[in-house]
Amino acid sequence: MFSRLPAPALDPILSLSAAYRVDERPNKVDLGIGVYKNSQGETPIMQAVQRAQDRVVASQKTKAYVGLAGCEEFNQSMVDLLLGGTSVTDRVSAIQTPGASGALRMLADLLKFAEPETTVWISNPSYVNHKPIMEAAGLKVRYFDYFSPVTKQVDTERMLSSLAEAGSQDVVLLHGCCHNPTGADIDFDAWKAITELSQKNGFTPFVDIAYQGFGDGLDEDARGLRHMASHVEEMLITTSCSKNFGLYRERTGAAIVVANTLSDANNAKGKLLTLARATYTMPPDHGAALVKTVLQNQELTAIWKQELSEMQQRLLNLRQTLCNELRNKHNTSQFDFIANHKGMFTVLGFSPEQMTQLREQYGIYGVGDGRINIAGLTEKDIPYVAQAMIAVS
């Protein structure tokens, strides 16, 4: 049976981490996998999360099952974090999932059940796991124009022209903020324009927001999503606590359905629970318990928001410092676009050959499509990384 299986293809991102770990060069730099590192090159446990963990450990009396939907207090906290202040919270349902990837798969399976002929439109380029997840659920995938390789920004006119072709059986998958892999975000006017297209053409928006707080701030990063949710009848949302709570290994996410009525939302949740039962039964509890504890305590929430703001500001500073190094030391404005991108990632515009050169000659690990993780930099890495970028450009 198994002898007929093809040789597996390496994951384009996770395989880099394995190669990085066995690289013995002392000046190697891992800009591949999307994790935040501090100035010491460590991915720390946030102080608010550590305090929450102490409380959970001290108070938790059982490891009994929680339920198919996971922690309902966590689910409500995610709805409040993303949709608080909107008029849609009375027609929303949510379930906890194993990370945002688990949420993507659950909603993809829900789409396949509700409308088997659904086509999911994703940006060109998009998160590396979007297409495989949608296709694994049996959905068709189509790309819409998004990123200009010339300006390194969103080509809004071409994007809207592409999306004008999406119809009533289609779903348009958007990045809520901090676009992965490019770092180039649509502006609020574009959010409004896509919302109007959805109203006109009847397609369903699907927003994946995995980096809330890493772009312009918690509320600012959710502004477009909230506008859209307030003006459409139906919408799907996935979210992750990996980045903004630093809970990468805890696999803490949520799948959210905004429906036309509360009854429809509850029906969607019921089907999601059936799908979850047939997939993983219930999500891991620990990460959700930590997030719930942080968000239900004013002191811990304040500490978390301050820590998140400091991380966001440091990302901005890393971007600007890298641009300054390239401009002042190497006399080039070629990479000034990096300062205008948002969140963890930037696409350099390098070819796969140039990315291979960065890795093999300089020990700098980035994804073959030109993506680097700005959040993986430390301040001391920047002169070396800038020098290598110039050498291969």
C-alpha positions in Angstrom: 0.0 0.0 0.0 2.5 2.6 1.1 5.0 1.7 -1.6 2.7 3.5 -4.0 2.9 6.8 -2.2 5.0 9.5 -3.9 8.0 11.0 -2.2 6.8 13.9 0.0 7.6 17.5 -1.1 9.4 19.5 1.6 7.4 22.3 3.2 8.8 25.6 1.8 9.0 27.2 5.3 9.3 24.5 7.9 12.1 22.8 6.0 14.2 26.0 6.3 14.0 25.8 10.1 15.4 22.3 9.9 18.3 23.4 7.7 19.0 26.4 9.9 19.3 24.3 13.0 22.1 22.1 11.5 23.9 25.1 10.0 27.1 25.6 12.1 28.0 29.1 10.9 28.0 31.6 13.9 26.6 34.5 11.9 23.5 32.6 10.5 20.2 34.4 10.6 16.8 32.7 10.5 14.3 35.0 8.6 12.2 32.1 7.4 9.5 30.9 9.8 7.2 33.5 11.1 8.0 34.0 14.8 8.8 37.1 16.8 12.2 37.4 18.4 13.4 40.0 20.9 16.7 41.8 20.8 18.4 38.7 22.3 17.1 36.5 19.5 14.6 34.7 21.7 10.9 34.2 21.3 9.8 35.1 24.9 6.7 34.2 26.9 4.8 37.5 27.3 4.6 38.7 30.9 0.8 38.9 30.8 0.7 35.3 29.5 3.1 34.1 32.2 1.0 35.7 34.9 -2.1 34.1 33.4 -0.4 30.7 33.3 0.5 31.0 37.0 -3.2 31.7 37.8 -4.4 28.8 35.6 -2.0 26.3 37.1 -3.0 27.4 40.6 -6.7 27.3 40.0 -7.3 24.5 37.5 -8.6 21.4 39.3 -9.3 19.0 36.4 -8.2 18.0 32.9 -11.6 16.7 31.9 -12.9 17.4 28.4 -14.1 20.9 27.7 -16.4 20.3 24.8 -16.5 20.4 21.0 -16.6 24.2 20.8 -13.6 24.5 23.1 -13.7 27.3 25.8 -16.8 29.4 25.2 -15.4 32.3 27.2 -12.4 32.3 24.9 -14.7 32.2 21.9 -16.6 35.2 23.1 -13.4 37.0 23.9 -12.2 36.6 20.3 -15.5 37.9 19.0 -15.2 40.9 21.3 -11.6 41.5 20.3 -12.4 41.4 16.6 -16.0 42.7 16.3 -16.4 44.8 19.5 -18.4 48.0 18.8 -20.1 46.7 15.7 -23.7 45.9 15.2 -23.2 42.3 14.3 -22.4 40.7 17.6 -26.0 39.4 17.9 -25.7 37.3 14.8 -22.3 35.7 15.3 -21.1 32.2 16.3 -17.6 31.1 17.1 -15.7 27.9 17.9 -12.2 27.4 19.2 -9.8 25.6 16.8 -6.3 24.2 16.7 -4.7 27.5 15.5 -5.8 29.6 12.5 -5.0 26.7 10.2 -7.5 24.6 12.0 -10.0 27.4 11.7 -9.3 27.7 8.0 -10.0 24.0 7.5 -13.2 24.0 9.5 -14.6 26.9 7.6 -13.5 25.4 4.3 -15.3 22.2 5.2 -18.4 24.2 6.1 -18.3 26.0 2.7 -18.0 22.6 0.9 -21.1 21.4 2.8 -23.1 24.6 2.3 -22.2 25.2 -1.3 -20.2 22.4 -3.0 -19.4 24.4 -6.1 -17.7 27.2 -4.2 -14.7 28.9 -5.7 -12.4 30.6 -3.1 -10.5 33.6 -4.4 -7.1 34.2 -2.8 -4.6 37.0 -3.3 -1.6 36.5 -5.6 0.6 35.8 -3.6 -1.1 34.6 -0.4 -0.2 32.6 2.7 1.4 29.4 1.7 -1.3 27.3 3.4 -4.4 29.0 2.0 -4.5 27.1 -1.3 -3.7 23.6 0.1 -6.3 23.9 2.8 -9.1 25.0 0.5 -8.2 22.3 -2.0 -8.0 19.6 0.6 -11.6 20.5 1.5 -12.6 20.0 -2.1 -13.0 23.6 -3.0 -11.8 25.3 -6.2 -9.2 28.0 -5.8 -8.7 31.1 -8.0 -6.2 33.9 -7.6 -7.0 37.6 -7.8 -4.4 40.3 -8.6 -3.0 41.9 -5.5 0.7 42.8 -5.3 2.7 44.9 -7.7 6.3 43.5 -8.1 7.3 46.9 -9.4 6.0 49.2 -6.6 6.1 46.4 -3.9 2.6 47.7 -2.9 -1.0 46.6 -3.4 -2.2 47.3 -7.0 -5.6 48.4 -5.9 -7.0 49.0 -9.3 -6.1 45.6 -10.7 -7.3 43.9 -7.5 -10.7 45.5 -7.7 -10.9 44.6 -11.4 -10.1 41.0 -10.6 -12.6 40.8 -7.8 -15.4 42.3 -10.0 -15.5 38.8 -11.6 -16.3 37.0 -8.3 -20.0 35.9 -8.2 -22.7 34.8 -5.8 -21.2 31.3 -5.3 -17.8 32.6 -4.7 -15.8 33.4 -1.5 -13.1 36.1 -1.4 -10.4 35.3 1.1 -8.7 38.5 2.4 -5.9 39.1 4.9 -7.2 41.2 7.8 -3.9 43.0 8.3 -0.2 42.4 7.9 -0.5 40.6 4.6 1.5 37.3 4.5 3.9 37.1 2.6 4.2 40.6 1.2 3.6 42.9 4.1 1.6 45.2 1.8 -1.9 45.9 3.2 -5.0 47.2 1.5 -6.1 50.6 2.8 -9.5 51.5 4.3 -10.9 52.8 1.0 -10.1 49.4 -0.6 -11.9 47.7 2.3 -15.0 49.8 1.5 -14.7 49.1 -2.2 -14.5 45.3 -1.7 -17.5 45.5 0.7 -19.5 47.3 -2.0 -18.5 44.7 -4.6 -19.6 42.0 -2.2 -23.0 43.7 -1.8 -23.3 44.1 -5.6 -22.0 40.7 -6.8 -23.1 38.6 -3.9 -19.8 36.9 -3.0 -19.0 36.0 0.6 -16.0 37.7 2.3 -13.7 35.5 4.3 -11.1 37.3 6.4 -8.0 35.6 7.9 -6.6 37.9 10.6 -3.6 36.2 12.2 -1.6 39.3 13.2 -4.0 41.7 14.9 -2.0 44.3 16.7 1.2 43.8 14.7 0.4 46.4 12.0 -1.0 49.7 13.3 -2.6 48.6 16.6 -5.4 46.3 17.8 -8.4 48.5 16.8 -6.7 49.9 13.7 -5.9 46.5 12.3 -9.5 45.4 12.7 -11.0 48.5 11.2 -11.5 47.2 7.7 -12.9 43.9 8.9 -15.3 45.6 11.2 -16.6 47.9 8.4 -17.1 44.9 6.2 -18.9 42.8 8.8 -21.2 45.7 9.5 -22.3 46.0 5.9 -22.6 42.4 4.6 -25.1 39.7 5.5 -22.7 36.8 5.8 -19.0 36.7 6.5 -16.3 34.2 7.7 -13.4 35.0 10.0 -10.4 33.1 11.2 -8.1 34.4 13.9 -5.0 33.2 15.7 -3.3 33.9 19.1 0.1 32.6 17.9 1.6 36.0 17.2 -0.2 38.6 19.4 -0.1 36.4 22.5 3.1 34.5 21.6 1.3 31.2 21.8 2.9 29.6 18.8 3.1 26.0 20.1 -0.3 26.1 21.9 -2.2 26.2 18.6 -4.9 28.6 19.8 -7.3 30.0 17.2 -11.0 30.5 16.4 -13.4 30.2 13.5 -16.2 32.9 13.4 -19.3 33.0 11.3 -21.3 36.2 10.8 -24.7 35.2 9.5 -27.8 37.1 8.4 -29.6 35.9 11.6 -28.7 34.4 14.9 -30.5 31.3 13.9 -28.4 30.9 10.8 -25.2 31.6 12.9 -26.2 28.8 15.3 -26.9 26.4 12.5 -23.5 27.1 11.1 -21.9 26.5 14.5 -23.8 23.2 14.8 -22.4 22.0 11.5 -18.9 23.2 12.5 -19.1 21.1 15.7 -20.1 18.1 13.6 -17.1 18.7 11.4 -14.8 19.1 14.4 -16.0 15.9 15.9 -15.0 14.0 12.7 -11.6 15.8 12.6 -10.0 16.5 15.9 -13.0 16.3 18.3 -12.0 19.2 20.4 -9.2 21.8 20.5 -6.4 21.9 23.1 -7.4 23.9 26.1 -4.3 25.5 27.6 -3.7 28.4 25.2 -7.4 29.3 25.3 -7.4 29.3 29.1 -4.4 31.7 29.0 -6.0 34.1 26.5 -9.4 34.0 28.4 -7.6 34.7 31.7 -5.7 37.7 30.2 -8.7 39.2 28.5 -11.1 38.8 31.5 -8.7 40.6 33.8 -8.2 44.3 33.5 -4.7 44.4 34.9 -3.5 41.5 32.7 -5.3 43.0 29.6 -3.4 46.3 30.2 -0.1 44.6 30.5 -0.7 42.5 27.4 -1.7 45.6 25.3 1.4 47.4 26.5 3.6 44.4 25.6 1.9 44.0 22.2 2.4 47.7 21.5 6.1 47.5 22.3 6.4 44.6 19.9 4.6 46.5 17.2 6.8 49.5 17.7 9.9 47.4 17.6 8.9 45.9 14.3 8.5 49.4 12.9 11.9 50.3 14.2 13.5 47.2 12.7 12.1 48.1 9.3 13.2 51.6 9.5 16.7 50.7 10.8 17.2 48.2 7.9 16.1 50.8 5.4 18.5 53.4 6.9 21.4 50.9 6.9 20.8 50.2 3.2 20.4 53.8 2.3 23.2 55.3 4.4 25.8 52.6 4.2 25.1 51.3 0.8 23.7 54.4 -0.9 20.5 52.8 -2.2 16.8 53.6 -2.0 16.0 50.3 -3.7 14.6 48.8 -0.5 12.8 51.8 1.0 9.5 50.0 0.4 10.3 47.8 3.5 9.5 50.7 5.8 6.0 51.0 4.3 5.0 47.3 4.8 3.1 46.1 7.9 3.6 43.3 10.3 6.2 40.5 10.3 6.9 40.0 6.6 8.3 41.7 3.5 8.8 40.4 0.0 12.2 41.6 -1.2 11.5 40.9 -4.9 14.5 38.5 -5.0 14.4 35.5 -7.3 14.7 31.9 -5.9 18.3 31.9 -7.1 19.0 35.1 -5.1 17.4 33.6 -2.0 19.5 30.5 -2.4 22.6 32.7 -2.6 21.6 34.5 0.6 21.3 31.1 2.3 24.3 29.3 0.9 26.8 32.1 0.9 25.7 34.2 3.9 23.6 31.8 6.1 20.6 34.1 5.8 17.5 31.9 5.6 14.4 33.3 3.8 11.6 31.7 1.8 12.2 31.0 -1.9 9.5 33.5 -3.0 11.6 36.3 -1.5 9.8 36.6 1.8 11.8 37.5 4.9 10.6 37.7 8.5 11.4 41.2 9.8 10.4 40.0 13.3 13.2 37.4 13.1 15.9 40.1 13.0 17.9 41.4 15.9 19.4 44.8 15.9 22.9 43.4 15.7 21.9 41.4 12.6 20.9 44.4 10.5 24.4 45.5 9.1 25.2 41.9 8.1 21.8 41.3 6.5 21.9 44.6 4.6 25.4 43.8 3.3 24.3 40.4 2.1 21.2 41.9 0.4 23.3 44.3 -1.5 25.7 41.6 -2.5 23.0 39.4 -4.1 20.9 42.2 -5.6 
